[in-house]
């Protein structure tokens, strides 16, 4: 199980690092900028999760393979990103895959650390979204989580599905279905632009002092 969680985490790191490098390419950064944005995006969510769970040293301190992976992805895309026809579209889909992997992986690691189900869901959402927030803030973009389309909701749906099935002892099915729900919800947001209802501004109530 520990080995599977490790590989799941690496998968999420790699895909999110790719989304960071694609953002860096759109901002025409140099190789150092690519590595910085890719690394922050790839490990940001996991770092926050490990700190909040008080797991000791964060994962990439004990296992620098995640940093090496981020650098490798950044270097590869520095030389190849210009071949991608629509880098923003590729960014959205890479981010969607990373979000689905991390919402499940973050929840799974939280449960294995002894966190209650609700905390595991919250950690799954944080793991899936925080790296993207850092990426967009550093690149002066409006964070995807603040846009109207489905984003954090997709991470929450995937994490809730995984935790519910894991509680029911569904085994590997929990991971697959959790990923599918998270990715599917995000894909709907990308393809259709569908979003949850937003607050509508209304005239304030007039105050009449007595």
LINBELBEL-V959941 format. One record per residue. N is the residue number from 1. RES is the residue in one small letter. SS is DSSP state (helix for helix, strand for strand, loop for the rest). Layout:
N|RES|SS, N|RES|SS
//
This chain:
1|x|loop, 2|x|helix, 3|x|helix, 4|x|helix, 5|x|helix, 6|x|helix, 7|x|helix, 8|x|helix, 9|x|helix, 10|x|helix, 11|x|helix, 12|x|helix, 13|x|helix, 14|x|helix, 15|x|helix, 16|x|helix, 17|x|helix, 18|x|helix, 19|x|helix, 20|x|helix, 21|x|helix, 22|x|helix, 23|x|helix, 24|x|helix, 25|x|helix, 26|x|helix, 27|x|loop, 28|x|loop, 29|x|loop, 30|x|loop, 31|x|helix, 32|x|helix, 33|x|helix, 34|x|helix, 35|x|helix, 36|x|helix, 37|x|helix, 38|x|helix, 39|x|helix, 40|x|helix, 41|x|helix, 42|x|helix, 43|x|helix, 44|x|helix, 45|x|helix, 46|x|helix, 47|x|helix, 48|x|helix, 49|x|helix, 50|x|helix, 51|x|helix, 52|x|helix, 53|x|helix, 54|x|loop, 55|x|loop, 56|x|loop, 57|x|loop, 58|x|loop, 59|x|helix, 60|x|helix, 61|x|helix, 62|x|helix, 63|x|loop, 64|x|loop, 65|x|helix, 66|x|helix, 67|x|helix, 68|x|helix, 69|x|helix, 70|x|helix, 71|x|helix, 72|x|helix, 73|x|helix, 74|x|helix, 75|x|helix, 76|x|helix, 77|x|helix, 78|x|helix, 79|x|helix, 80|x|helix, 81|x|helix, 82|x|helix, 83|x|helix, 84|x|loop, 85|x|loop, 86|x|loop, 87|x|helix, 88|x|helix, 89|x|helix, 90|x|helix, 91|x|helix, 92|x|helix, 93|x|helix, 94|x|helix, 95|x|helix, 96|x|helix, 97|x|helix, 98|x|helix, 99|x|helix, 100|x|helix, 101|x|helix, 102|x|helix, 103|x|helix, 104|x|helix, 105|x|helix, 106|x|helix, 107|x|helix, 108|x|helix, 109|x|helix, 110|x|helix, 111|x|helix, 112|x|helix, 113|x|loop, 114|x|loop, 115|x|loop, 116|x|loop, 117|x|helix, 118|x|helix, 119|x|helix, 120|x|helix, 121|x|helix, 122|x|helix, 123|x|helix, 124|x|helix, 125|x|helix, 126|x|helix, 127|x|helix, 128|x|helix, 129|x|helix, 130|x|helix, 131|x|helix, 132|x|helix, 133|x|helix, 134|x|helix, 135|x|helix, 136|x|helix, 137|x|helix, 138|x|helix, 139|x|loop, 140|x|loop, 141|x|loop, 142|x|loop, 143|x|loop, 144|x|helix, 145|x|helix, 146|x|helix, 147|x|loop, 148|x|loop, 149|x|loop, 150|x|loop, 151|x|loop, 152|x|helix, 153|x|helix, 154|x|helix, 155|x|helix, 156|x|helix, 157|x|helix, 158|x|helix, 159|x|helix, 160|x|helix, 161|x|helix, 162|x|helix, 163|x|helix, 164|x|helix, 165|x|helix, 166|x|helix, 167|x|helix, 168|x|loop, 169|x|loop, 170|x|loop, 171|x|loop, 172|x|helix, 173|x|helix, 174|x|helix, 175|x|helix, 176|x|helix, 177|x|helix, 178|x|helix, 179|x|helix, 180|x|helix, 181|x|helix, 182|x|helix, 183|x|helix, 184|x|helix, 185|x|helix, 186|x|helix, 187|x|helix, 188|x|helix, 189|x|helix, 190|x|helix, 191|x|helix, 192|x|helix, 193|x|loop, 194|x|loop, 195|x|loop, 196|x|loop, 197|x|loop, 198|x|loop, 199|x|loop, 200|x|loop, 201|x|loop, 202|x|loop, 203|x|loop, 204|x|loop, 205|x|loop, 206|x|loop, 207|x|loop, 208|x|loop, 209|x|loop, 210|x|loop
//
